[in-house]
Amino acid sequence: MPNNRVVFSFFRYPTSHALFAFLLMGFQRLFRGEDAPDGTMRLMGCGGGDGFSIIPDFNRYCLMSNLTHRQDLARVRQSKFYRRVAGPSVEQIHFILHPTSGRGTWGGAPPFDYSDGLGGNRPLAVLTHARVTAARSAAFWRGVPGIRRELAASPGCVYHMGFGEQPLRTLATLSIWQDLEAMQRFAYRGTSHHRVSRAARAEHWLVESLFVRLEIEAIEGDLDRHPKLLSLA
């Protein structure tokens, strides 16, 4: 299995900690410290519900850790920044993944090295990220509820969560699928996602976009409330 990893950690906090978590996200560079490994760490907010709401959920956050060496995960979890993020949480879910293929950019550059290693009819993860032009943000968000409903109703989607760095202008999603066929059926076959994607390309809604497939190494954390994830883990 390749060494390049990306870990998505979702943390839920008690309401009493919501303000500190929000400030930690806003000023994360000041809290980062020098004991974390090289690579990208982004602390982002989640939308309400399953993350697809335009209204933020101030009790839930996502930490994306892009790691280049096998030992980096342990170093991340020992860092002061990670402990500040994880310590007060009342629920954690961690997805340890390997990027296998993708297209597009995040922050102006490709965020991962790809291994081209995903094969077979196995569970997989999909990451998307979109940065929307100001003029098209209303049209983009009008399409999001339909995508969310279809994701929730899709029997092949085991888990999904939306998150982002800037309200209204960015939306990233992580979804976990039973197999490639289920994901492709949702993404490409006449769904709201397919219609919104076509409109975004044709009408130039997006400043940048990203689509990545990832191999699942492990799913960890408080999975009792997520029986489908628990069965995969």
N, C-alpha and C positions, 0 to 999 in steps of 0.2 A: 504494500500500500504506500502511496507517495507521502512524502513528509509535509508538503504544503497542506495546511489545514485552515479552516475558518470555523470559529465557534460562535454560535449565536446563543446568548444567555438572556433569558427573560426573567425579570425580577418584579414581584408584586410587593408593595409596601403598605404598611398601615397608614391610615389617613394622617396620623400625627407626624409621619416622616415625609409626607408628600412635598412640602416646601423645600426641605433640604435636598431631596432627590432632584427636584427641578433646578435648584441652584447648582448642584453638582454637575448636571448635564450642561447648563449654560456656561459654566466656568471650568470645564473639565481639564483644559490645558494647564490651568493653575494648580490643579490637584494631581496631575499625572505622576510627577515624581520621576526619578531616574532608575528605579529598581524593576521596571517592567521591561520585557524583552523588546528587541527591534520588531517592527511591524506596525500595523494599523490597529488602533483601538478606537472605536466610536461608541459613545453612549448616546442613545437616541430615545425619543419619547414614542409612546404608542397611542393610537387613537382609542376612542371608547369602544366597549364591547370586544369584538375580535380585531380591533385595531383599524378598521376601515371607516370609522366615523371622522367627520371633520372636526369634532369636538375632542380635545385631548383627554386621555385618562392619566391624571396626575399621579396615580398610584402604581403605574406599570411602565417599565422601561426596558430597553433592549441594549445589551452590550455586544458589539461585534468585534471579535478579536481575530485578526488576520495574521497567522503565525507561519514562520518559515522553517523552524526546526522542531523536531519531535519533542524536545524537552521544554519548549516554550510554554506549553499549556500549564505545566506545574509552576513555572516562573510567573506567569500571569496571575494565577490564583494565590500566589504568595505575595504579590505586590500590594503596596499600601492602597493604591487606587482601587484595585479589585475588592479589597477588603472593605473599603468605604462604601463601595457600591453594593456588595453582597451582604454585608453584615446585618443591616437592619431589615432585610427582606423577610416576608412571611411565606413566600412561595418562590421557588426557582425551577426553571426548566432549561436544560442545556442540550444543544444539538452540536455534536462534533462531526464536522463534514469535510469532504475533500472536493474542491472544484474540479470537475472533469471537462466541461466544455462551456463556452459562453461567447457572447458578443456584446459590444457596447462598452460604455465607460461609466465611472462613478467619480465625480470630482475632477473630470477632465482626463482621466487615465484609466486603463484597464486595472481593476483592483486585485486580480488574482493571476497566478500561473495555473495553466490547465494541464491535467494529466492525460486526458482522452481515455480514462480507464473504466468508465461506467459501461457495463454491458449486461445482457441478460434481462430477464423479466423480474427485476428486483425492486424493492422500495427505493425511492429517491427523493431528494429535496430540490426545490426550485426557488431561486432568488430572483426577484425583479426589483428594479429601481427606476423611478421616473422623476425628472425635474421638469416642471411645466412652465411654459411662458405665462407671464402675468395676464396677457390678453385671453388665454385659453383655459385658465384655471377653473372658471365656472363650468365650462363644457366638460372638462375632465372629471370634476367631482360629481356632475350629474350622472355620469356613467358608472361611478363606483358602487352605488347601492345594488345595481343589478349584478355586478360581478361578485359582490359579497354574498348575495342570496344564492347564486349558482354554485359558488364554492361551498357554502354551508350544506347545500343539497346534494353535492356530488358524492356518490358512494365511494369513489376512489381517493378522495381527499381526507387524509387522516388528521391533519392539523393545518391551521393557517393563522397568521397574525400580520397585521400591518403596523408599520412604524416609520419614523422619518426624522429628519434634522430640522426642517423648516415647515411649520404649519402652512397649509394651502399650496405650497410650491413644490414639495417633494413627498413621495410616497414609495416606500419599499415594502415588499411582501416576502415572507418566507412561508412556503407551503410544503407539506410532506405528503407524498403520494404512494399508493400501494404498488404502482408499477407505471412504466412509461406510457402504456396505452391509455390508462385512465387520465394521465396528465394531458396527453395530446388530444384526447376527446374533449376535454374542457377548453383547452387553449385555442383549438383551431377549427372546431366543427360547429359554426353557426351560433356560438354563445355570445353573451354580452361582452365578454373579454375579447373575443375575436372582432366584434363590430367596433368596439372602442379602439382597439389596436389599429385597425384599418383607418379609422377616422383620424387618429393621432398622426399616422404616417402621411396620409393624404393632405391633411390641413396643417401640418407642421405645428402640432401642439407642444412638442417637447424640445427643451434645450438639450437634453441628453437622456439616454435610456440604457438599461442593462437587463440582460436575461442570462441566467447561469443555471446549469444543472450540476448537482452535487451528489456525491456518493456518501451514504450514511455510515459513519464509523460507530457512533454510539448516541443514545438518547438517555439522559440522566436527569435526576431531580425528583420533584414532587409530582408524580404522575398519577396519583390516585384519582384526581378529578378529570383525567384524560385517558379513559380506558383504551382507546384506539392506539394512543402512543405507547401505553404500557404493554400492549400486545406486541408491538414492534420492538420495544426495548428488551 
